[in-house]
Amino acid sequence: MEHYRCTVCSYVYKPERGDWTHEIPANTPFKELPEDWKCPTCNQPKMAFNKETAGK
C-alpha cells in the first residue's frame, strides 16, 4: 500500500496501520480517507500530504 508524508511535520500515513486517533481502520487507503481528515500530528489537511516514492 502507498504511504503518504505530511509536508509540514513529516508524519507518514501508513494504510496498513490506519489512524486510531481519527477512528480510521487498518487497511484504509489514503484516497479513501474522509475529505475532512487531518494529520494527527499537526492538524494539516490531506492536501498537505505527498505520496512517498520508493527508496525514501
C-alpha positions in Angstrom: 0.0 0.0 0.0 1.2 3.5 -0.7 2.4 5.7 2.1 1.8 9.5 2.3 4.0 12.0 4.1 2.9 15.3 5.6 4.9 18.2 4.1 4.6 20.2 7.4 5.6 17.7 10.1 6.8 14.6 8.2 4.1 12.3 9.7 3.7 9.3 7.5 0.2 7.9 6.9 0.5 4.1 6.6 -2.7 2.4 5.4 -1.8 -0.9 6.9 -2.0 0.8 10.3 -4.8 3.2 9.7 -5.2 6.2 12.1 -6.7 5.3 15.5 -6.8 8.9 16.6 -9.5 9.5 13.9 -11.0 6.0 14.1 -9.7 5.1 10.7 -9.4 1.3 10.5 -6.3 -0.5 9.3 -6.0 -1.1 5.5 -7.8 2.1 4.6 -6.1 3.6 1.5 -5.2 7.3 1.7 -7.5 8.2 -1.1 -10.4 6.7 0.9 -9.8 8.9 3.9 -12.7 11.3 4.6 -12.2 14.7 2.9 -12.1 16.4 6.4 -9.4 14.1 7.7 -6.4 15.9 9.1 -2.8 15.0 10.0 -3.0 13.5 13.6 0.3 15.3 14.5 -0.1 18.8 13.1 -3.7 19.0 12.0 -3.0 19.8 8.3 -5.5 18.8 5.7 -5.0 15.9 3.2 -3.7 18.4 0.6 -0.5 18.8 2.7 0.5 15.2 2.0 2.6 13.8 -0.8 2.9 10.2 -1.9 6.1 8.6 -0.8 8.4 7.4 -3.5 10.4 4.1 -3.4 13.7 4.4 -1.6 12.7 7.3 0.7 
